[in-house]
Amino acid sequence: MLFCRLMPTVFLLSATMLVSPALAAVPEPGHGPLHKDGPVEPTGSRHIDSEAYLRGIVAVRMGDDTQAAQAFRTALQADPANTELLRQAFVRNVMAGDPQAVELAHLVEKTPQDRSVVSALVLGNDAAVRGAWADAAQYYRRAGEDPMTHLILPLLLAWCEQAQGHADAAIESLLHPQTSLLLPFYTLHAGIIAQVAGQSERAEALFERAQKIMPGEDMLLARSQAAWLWNHGQQDKARALIRKLVGADSILGLAGPALQANIGHYPVTSMREGIAHAYVLSAFLLRQQAREQGAEGESAALNLFQINEAARLMLGFALGMDPTLVDARLMLAEIQDNEQHFTAARETLAHVPPQDPLAIVATLRLAVLETTNDHPEEAIPLLRHLSEQAPGRIVIERALGTALSQTKDWKGAIAAYTRAIDLANAQKMPDWTLLFLRGMAYHEAGDWAAAKADTRAALAYAPDEPLLLNFLGYGMVEQHEDLAEAEKLLRKAHELDVHDAAITDSLGWVRVERGDLAGGIPLLEKAAEQTPEDPEVNYHLGEAYWRMGRKAEAVDQWNVALGLHPSAADEALIRAALQKAGVPATPAGEQPAAAPASAPASAQPVQEQGKHTP
């Protein structure tokens, strides 16, 4: 188990603004899909279609909003007077992007106490799609009562004004709230509105103002300003803006050539597209809140669920206004994957237009998604195609190496990691994680010398990295190679990360191997308490007990380990241990055999090369 996966982190938005948690309020539990375990069962009804309702609950928990929407609609048909069921059917139809959400919103609106921010936004969006911009503005104003929607309300209303031919009023409304933390984004949208309205000089000034106050690189701003510069004869400045945008982000950098090829195209050319980007901004703010929250516990988990649901809702609105908006699809797929809704995430990415400049980013995201969800065979062809489409990219070679490692194609993985390492060195950006990944692949391929060399090279860049210290130290123990140095490495790793169970196990094991049973057993027992379902840790503890003469306890530990579905190499070690003990293998859950009293304490299992997760 020395091999482990280090997946590249994919950042899907280039905006870097940090938003205070106070700005992104959690939607009210009574108005949406905010119960952590799914819908709350309707009460007080005698006519509910229980089968349909239960299908809806299961679909919600599986992340299948389309099936949930259909199931709750069926249940509602059997009990149309059930207001709680109406709300649930409405919310799931909204989350699924089903057109019937509009009809359900009208039903919700008939009862004043059941009206919600969500129903107002649905009806506002419907009015916008139909071109009824005055009605849309009226619904949006009512939705602005919600703290989160209030932040993007100026954008929604400004685009409604622009649609009605009031560009000047729209622009002024966005420049008025000078104290808002979202002023950079308001100014950007004001510039876009000016451009759409044909006020070219005003658009230029507003883009420049937005650039000065934007707290980081923003893709919408960079693309809008670059398009303006390109179309006004300033091609060099336009290309420099795109180079700056993609230069600091290896993922977005994949789209650099396509962005340059489409440099003269404005990313927003209609009111609906403008509103779609406003909703993406809202989802981004919610996701930022989730990242900053970072707490643990049931309450934090519920809050995170609520925030993700609200963000998914905003992204659904964005895609309803502009189904081709790749920014929204990338963020939505990330949320779906985080919530372990792999099929939904895959479906979201499958609808990215292949001609979009960000399509290559979506393909990489899909490949990473396939790999992390144990479908590397689906990821590998995508990554090989990307490698041909965008040669010389470290991020692609790293992802390919990881996918190949997952299929145990160690030779292929080593070759991919080597290409990534060579690219990093050529760019004078050496990366210890790449050396570590290749080192693990070498180890799994049986080349310990190469694995050790890569790990030592990685330690030269990251001498205090517990992961590296543990990998090298434990590998040396496996090889019975300089156990004194191995213990020194593992002792340092343990000091740096005293709570890591794998490191605790490694340090305990090297002490046992050096004959210090009294010093090793307490560490192994602690590791087993922390990770009771790790077969290798249980094997180590059993071996330590055996050497101490605690034979019955040793057999118990080995039987426990055997019942934890160990790897083939670990299973061989465990069975060899039980064979030496003279007892049949009895996995945990069955009555284990006792160690024979005549078995000498010095009888030790055959030492074979095991594996260990650092």
Secondary structure, 3 states (H helix, E strand, C coil): CCCCCCCCCCCCCCCCCCCCHHHCCCCCHHHCCCCCCCCCCCCCCCCCCHHHHHHHHHHHHCCCHHHHHHHHHHHHHHCCCCHHHHHHHHHHHHHHCCCHHHHHHHHHHCCHHHCCHHHHHHHHHHHHHHCCHHHHHHHHHHHCCCHHHHHHHHHHHHHHHHHCCCHHHHHHHHHCCCCCCCHHHHHHHHHHHHHHCCCHHHHHHHHHHHHHHCCCCCHHHHHHHHHHHHHCCCHHHHHHHHHHHHHCCCCHHHHHHHHHHCCCCCCCCCHHHHHHHHHHHHHHHHHHHHHHHCCCCHHHHHHHHHHHHHHHHHHHHHHHHCCCCHHHHHHHHHHHHHCCCHHHHHHHHHCCCCCCCCHHHHHHHHHHHHHHCCCHHHHHHHHHHHHHHCCCCHHHHHHHHHHHHHCCCHHHHHHHHHHHHHHHHHCCCCCHHHHHHHHHHHHHCCCHHHHHHHHHHHHHHCCCCHHHHHHHHHHHHHCCCCHHHHHHHHHHHHHHCCCCHHHHHHHHHHHHHCCCHHHHHHHHHHHHHHCCCCHHHHHHHHHHHHHHCCHHHHHHHHHHHHCCCCCHHHHHHHHHHHHHHCCCCCCCCCCCCCCCCCCCCCCCCCCCCCCCCC
